[in-house]
Amino acid sequence: VVKKEAHRRTMDTALREEVERQQAWHKETALKAAGQLIETSASALQHGALMMWRETARVGRKESQLEAAQSRRLLEIQKHERAADLIHDNLKQAATTATVFFQWRIVAH
């Protein structure tokens, strides 16, 4: 009976140690899986952030190009407006000169 009791205690201890070993293995495996998941998630987030940064930079370049084109168009319009103003001033001057000339001719004859 003592031998059986000693054998039962030995078996209980061995079984308990095996259960503890398996629990430790499962815990370690779960921790490794969680670590890999965290690494994968961090990598995905980093990639997403990089893609967003690239897209933002691309949109920024497009906006800059658009603003530059609009500035060039505005400068072109302003140049044409100045030319139109000069032509208008020249026409007014020519009209004034012609009026004075014709008035002089009328008075002279």
C-alpha positions as CSV (number, residue, x, y, z in Angstrom):
1,V,0.0,0.0,0.0
2,V,2.9,2.4,0.8
3,K,4.5,1.5,-2.5
4,K,1.2,2.2,-4.3
5,E,0.9,5.5,-2.5
6,A,4.5,6.5,-3.3
7,H,3.9,5.5,-7.0
8,R,0.6,7.5,-7.1
9,R,2.5,10.6,-5.6
10,T,5.3,10.2,-8.2
11,M,2.7,9.9,-11.0
12,D,0.8,12.9,-9.6
13,T,4.0,15.0,-9.5
14,A,5.0,13.8,-13.0
15,L,1.5,14.6,-14.3
16,R,1.6,18.1,-12.7
17,E,5.0,18.8,-14.1
18,E,3.9,17.8,-17.6
19,V,0.8,20.0,-17.3
20,E,3.0,22.9,-16.1
21,R,5.4,22.3,-19.0
22,Q,2.6,22.2,-21.6
23,Q,1.0,25.3,-20.1
24,A,4.4,27.1,-20.3
25,W,4.9,26.0,-23.9
26,H,1.4,27.2,-24.8
27,K,2.0,30.5,-23.1
28,E,5.4,30.9,-24.9
29,T,3.8,30.1,-28.2
30,A,0.9,32.5,-27.6
31,L,3.4,35.3,-26.7
32,K,5.5,34.6,-29.8
33,A,2.3,34.7,-31.9
34,A,1.3,38.0,-30.3
35,G,4.7,39.4,-30.9
36,Q,4.6,38.4,-34.6
37,L,1.1,40.0,-34.8
38,I,2.4,43.2,-33.2
39,E,5.3,43.3,-35.6
40,T,3.1,42.6,-38.6
41,S,0.6,45.3,-37.5
42,A,3.4,47.8,-36.9
43,S,4.9,47.0,-40.3
44,A,1.4,47.5,-41.9
45,L,0.9,50.8,-40.1
46,Q,4.3,52.0,-41.1
47,H,3.7,51.0,-44.7
48,G,0.3,52.8,-44.6
49,A,1.8,55.9,-43.1
50,L,4.5,55.9,-45.8
51,M,1.9,55.5,-48.5
52,M,-0.1,58.4,-47.0
53,W,3.0,60.5,-46.8
54,R,3.8,59.7,-50.5
55,E,0.3,60.5,-51.6
56,T,0.3,63.8,-49.6
57,A,3.6,64.7,-51.2
58,R,2.2,63.8,-54.7
59,V,-0.9,65.9,-54.1
60,G,1.3,68.7,-52.7
61,R,3.4,68.7,-55.9
62,K,0.3,68.7,-58.1
63,E,-1.1,71.6,-56.1
64,S,2.2,73.4,-56.4
65,Q,2.2,72.8,-60.2
66,L,-1.4,74.0,-60.4
67,E,-0.6,77.1,-58.4
68,A,2.4,77.8,-60.6
69,A,0.3,77.4,-63.7
70,Q,-2.3,79.7,-62.3
71,S,0.3,82.2,-61.5
72,R,1.7,82.0,-65.0
73,R,-1.8,82.4,-66.4
74,L,-2.4,85.4,-64.1
75,L,0.8,87.0,-65.2
76,E,-0.1,86.4,-68.8
77,I,-3.5,88.0,-68.3
78,Q,-1.9,91.0,-66.5
79,K,0.6,91.3,-69.3
80,H,-2.3,91.4,-71.9
81,E,-4.3,93.8,-69.7
82,R,-1.2,96.2,-69.6
83,A,-0.8,95.9,-73.4
84,A,-4.6,96.6,-73.8
85,D,-4.2,99.6,-71.5
86,L,-1.2,100.9,-73.5
87,I,-3.1,100.4,-76.8
88,H,-6.1,102.2,-75.3
89,D,-3.9,105.1,-74.1
90,N,-2.2,105.3,-77.6
91,L,-5.6,105.3,-79.3
92,K,-6.8,108.1,-77.0
93,Q,-3.6,110.0,-77.7
94,A,-4.0,109.4,-81.4
95,A,-7.6,110.5,-81.3
96,T,-6.7,113.6,-79.3
97,T,-3.9,114.4,-81.8
98,A,-6.2,113.9,-84.8
99,T,-8.9,116.1,-83.2
100,V,-6.4,118.8,-82.5
101,F,-5.0,118.5,-86.0
102,F,-8.4,118.6,-87.7
103,Q,-9.4,121.6,-85.5
104,W,-6.2,123.3,-86.5
105,R,-6.9,122.7,-90.2
106,I,-10.5,124.0,-89.8
107,V,-9.2,127.1,-88.1
108,A,-6.4,127.5,-90.6
109,H,-8.6,127.5,-93.6
